[in-house]
Amino acid sequence: MSRRITLGLTAVAALGCAAVAFYWLHARSNQPLPDAPAPEPPGFHEAPAPEKHPDGAPGKSPAPIEPKRVPPAVESGPLLRAGETLEFTANVSKLDNVANLKLQVASRGNFLGKSTWHLQAFVHTENPLRMVFELDDQFDSYSEAGALTSLQYEMHLSERGQKVESIQRLTATGAEPAPGDAAAARVLPGTRDPLGMMQYLRNVDWAKTPEVRSPVYDGHKLYDVRAKLAGTSASVTVPAGSYTASKINIRVLENGVEMKDASFTLYLANTTARTPVLLEAILPFATARVELVKSN
């Protein structure tokens, strides 16, 4: 298995529906990253869980941390759920289960004065590929609760013993200073990172909005991502079960030019949660299927 195929697989998994990621490899220690939340950035305060009455019914929460009203754009659709975990297996060309991916809604809180979701992704290669390309990557997104636009995007990469730690504070004006351990990334207003984009697509009311577009920053480049409804009754069978799903075709443009050698198709289950059950990708060097194995 070539390194290019592995990087392509990781890109598909990590970006979900955005574009092929660029990874920076620097020689560091060779310990893999665990599937555990990285320390929350300074200024992130997790929202308190609702109190419960003795009968188990939720009571009133303490004084709210979030001073701003959450825009209704996403909240009117299926709400994200703190603690949700989606596990996927990735198949590349004729090779099955070459990697596993976990998408997780870690928590909801307040960050930079805004109601924020902390989203995570973990990607690991599996044997026999792991014997030649050990990969343990973690991605963290801090996205505004309403529109899921990105405030901060982190990449904690461990690939064949080489590590990269990248923390980027996204800014549309360039006026907001980044903390000492982060770099400022100048982006367009409304930019999402790959994890926020995936969750955003789940929350689009496709019956009313059959096509959406968004700038997406992958940690290195800014892309124009366009997603269009292609059908509402696709039959999909994955390890987690059989589903009737909405089919979303995704196009990626760089500097106004569409990437002709890469295309993506996302399938969202026709359930209240609109769970992503399958991602198909055609890449310059391989085809890939990322299939849902388990959700909880």
C-alpha positions in Angstrom: 0.0 0.0 0.0 1.6 3.3 -1.0 1.9 6.3 1.2 -0.3 8.3 -1.2 -3.2 6.0 -0.8 -2.9 6.1 3.0 -2.8 9.9 3.0 -5.8 10.0 0.7 -7.7 7.7 3.0 -6.9 9.8 6.0 -8.0 12.9 4.1 -11.3 11.3 3.2 -11.9 10.3 6.8 -10.7 13.5 8.5 -12.3 15.9 6.0 -15.4 13.9 5.8 -16.8 15.9 2.9 -14.5 18.8 2.2 -11.2 18.1 0.4 -7.9 16.3 0.5 -5.9 17.5 3.5 -2.3 18.5 3.5 -0.2 17.1 6.3 3.1 18.4 7.5 5.5 15.7 8.7 8.3 16.7 11.2 10.5 14.3 13.1 9.4 13.9 16.7 8.7 11.0 19.1 7.0 7.8 17.9 4.3 7.4 20.5 0.8 7.2 19.0 -2.0 9.6 20.1 -4.7 8.1 22.4 -8.4 8.4 21.7 -8.8 10.9 24.6 -9.8 14.5 24.5 -6.9 16.9 24.2 -6.8 19.6 26.9 -9.5 22.2 26.2 -8.0 25.4 25.0 -7.8 28.3 27.4 -11.2 30.1 27.6 -13.3 27.1 26.7 -15.9 26.4 29.4 -18.1 23.3 29.1 -21.8 23.9 29.6 -23.1 22.3 32.8 -25.4 19.2 32.5 -29.0 19.8 33.4 -29.9 19.0 37.0 -32.3 16.1 37.6 -35.2 15.8 40.0 -35.5 12.6 42.0 -38.0 11.2 39.5 -35.3 11.6 36.8 -36.9 14.5 35.0 -34.5 17.3 34.0 -34.9 20.4 36.1 -33.7 24.0 35.6 -30.0 24.4 34.7 -27.8 26.8 36.6 -27.4 30.3 35.3 -26.5 29.9 31.6 -22.9 30.4 30.6 -23.9 31.4 27.1 -24.9 35.1 26.9 -25.8 35.1 23.3 -28.9 33.5 21.6 -28.0 30.6 19.4 -29.0 31.3 15.8 -31.8 29.1 14.6 -30.2 28.0 11.3 -28.8 24.7 12.6 -30.8 24.4 15.9 -34.0 24.1 13.9 -32.8 20.9 12.4 -31.6 17.8 14.3 -29.7 18.9 17.3 -26.2 17.7 17.9 -25.9 15.6 21.0 -22.9 15.8 23.4 -21.4 12.4 23.7 -22.5 11.1 20.3 -19.9 8.8 18.8 -19.9 7.4 15.3 -17.5 4.6 14.4 -16.5 3.9 10.7 -14.3 1.5 8.8 -12.5 2.6 5.6 -12.0 0.5 2.5 -9.6 1.6 -0.2 -9.9 0.1 -3.7 -10.1 -3.7 -3.1 -8.6 -3.6 0.4 -11.1 -3.7 3.3 -10.8 -2.2 6.8 -7.5 -0.5 6.2 -8.3 2.2 8.8 -10.9 3.1 11.4 -12.4 6.5 12.0 -14.3 7.8 15.0 -16.3 11.0 14.9 -17.3 12.4 18.3 -19.3 15.3 19.7 -17.2 15.8 22.7 -19.1 18.6 24.5 -20.8 21.9 24.2 -19.6 25.0 26.0 -18.6 28.6 25.7 -15.5 29.7 23.8 -14.5 33.2 22.9 -17.8 34.4 24.2 -19.8 32.2 21.9 -21.8 29.0 22.3 -19.6 26.3 20.9 -19.5 22.7 20.0 -16.2 20.7 20.6 -16.0 18.2 17.7 -13.4 15.5 17.4 -12.2 12.9 14.9 -9.7 10.0 15.4 -8.1 8.1 12.6 -6.0 4.9 12.9 -4.6 2.6 10.3 -5.3 -1.2 10.8 -3.1 -4.2 10.0 -1.7 -5.2 7.6 -1.4 -1.6 6.5 -0.4 -0.5 10.0 2.8 -2.6 9.8 4.1 -0.4 7.0 2.3 2.9 7.8 1.4 3.5 11.4 -0.9 6.4 11.6 -2.7 7.8 14.6 -4.3 11.2 14.0 -6.6 13.4 16.1 -8.5 16.4 14.9 -10.4 18.9 17.1 -12.9 21.5 16.0 -14.4 24.3 18.1 -17.4 25.5 16.0 -20.1 28.0 16.8 -23.3 26.3 17.8 -25.6 28.1 15.4 -24.0 28.0 12.0 -21.1 25.6 12.9 -18.5 28.1 11.6 -15.1 27.4 12.9 -13.4 29.3 15.7 -10.4 27.0 16.2 -9.1 23.9 14.3 -6.5 21.6 15.7 -4.5 18.8 14.1 -2.5 16.4 16.3 -0.8 14.1 13.9 1.3 11.0 14.4 2.4 9.3 11.2 5.2 6.7 11.1 6.8 8.1 14.2 6.6 11.7 13.0 4.4 14.2 14.8 2.8 17.5 14.0 0.9 19.7 16.5 -1.1 22.4 14.7 -3.5 24.8 16.5 -5.1 27.5 14.3 -7.4 30.3 15.4 -9.6 31.2 12.5 -10.2 34.9 11.8 -12.0 36.7 9.1 -10.5 40.1 10.0 -7.0 39.3 11.1 -7.5 41.6 14.0 -8.0 39.0 16.7 -4.8 37.9 18.3 -4.0 34.2 18.5 -2.8 32.7 21.8 0.8 31.8 22.2 0.4 28.1 21.2 -1.7 28.9 18.2 -1.3 30.5 14.8 -3.9 32.9 13.2 -5.4 31.7 10.0 -7.1 34.3 7.8 -10.2 32.9 6.3 -13.5 34.1 4.6 -16.5 35.0 6.8 -18.6 31.9 7.4 -15.7 29.5 7.0 -16.1 26.0 8.5 -13.5 23.4 9.2 -13.9 19.8 7.9 -15.6 18.5 11.1 -17.9 21.5 11.4 -18.8 21.0 7.7 -19.8 17.4 8.2 -22.1 18.3 11.1 -23.5 21.3 9.1 -24.5 19.0 6.2 -26.5 16.9 8.6 -28.4 19.9 9.8 -29.4 21.3 6.4 -33.1 21.0 5.5 -32.5 19.5 2.1 -36.2 19.6 1.3 -36.0 23.4 1.4 -32.4 24.0 0.5 -31.3 21.5 -2.2 -27.8 23.0 -2.6 -25.4 24.7 -0.2 -21.9 26.1 -0.5 -19.3 27.0 2.1 -15.7 28.0 2.4 -13.8 25.2 4.2 -10.4 25.5 5.7 -8.5 22.1 6.1 -5.7 23.4 8.2 -3.6 24.4 5.2 -5.8 25.6 2.4 -9.1 27.3 1.9 -11.6 25.6 -0.4 -15.0 26.3 -1.8 -17.2 23.3 -1.1 -20.5 22.9 -2.8 -23.0 20.2 -1.8 -26.2 19.3 -3.8 -29.0 16.9 -3.1 -29.0 14.1 -5.6 -31.8 11.9 -4.3 -33.8 11.1 -1.2 -34.3 7.3 -1.3 -30.9 5.7 -1.8 -30.6 2.2 -0.4 -27.4 1.8 1.6 -26.0 -1.2 3.4 -23.1 -0.8 5.7 -21.8 -2.9 8.7 -24.2 -0.9 11.0 -27.2 -2.0 9.0 -29.4 -1.1 6.0 -30.7 2.4 5.5 -32.8 4.6 3.2 -30.7 7.7 2.8 -30.4 11.0 1.2 -27.6 11.2 -1.4 -25.5 14.4 -1.3 -23.0 15.0 -4.1 -20.0 17.2 -3.1 -17.8 19.3 -5.3 -14.6 20.9 -4.2 -13.1 24.1 -5.8 -9.7 25.6 -5.2 -9.1 29.2 -6.4 -12.4 29.0 -8.4 -11.4 25.8 -10.2 -13.1 22.5 -9.5 -11.0 19.6 -8.6 -11.8 17.3 -11.5 -9.9 14.3 -10.2 -11.6 14.1 -6.8 -15.3 13.8 -6.0 -17.3 12.8 -2.9 -20.7 11.4 -2.2 -22.2 11.5 1.3 -25.3 9.5 2.4 -27.3 10.7 5.3 -29.8 8.3 6.9 -33.5 9.4 6.6 -33.9 9.5 10.4 -34.3 12.3 12.9 -30.6 12.4 13.5 -29.6 12.3 9.8 -26.6 10.1 10.7 -23.9 9.9 8.0 -23.8 6.3 7.1 -21.5 6.2 4.1 -19.0 8.4 2.3 -17.8 7.4 -1.1 -14.7 9.1 -2.6 -13.0 9.0 -6.0 -9.5 10.2 -5.7 -6.7 10.5 -8.2 -5.0 7.3 -7.0 -7.8 5.2 -5.5 -11.5 4.9 -4.6 -12.6 4.8 -1.0 -15.7 3.9 1.0 -16.0 5.0 4.6 -18.8 2.9 6.2 -20.7 3.3 9.5 -20.0 0.4 11.9 -21.6 1.6 15.1 -23.3 4.7 16.5 -24.1 5.6 20.1 
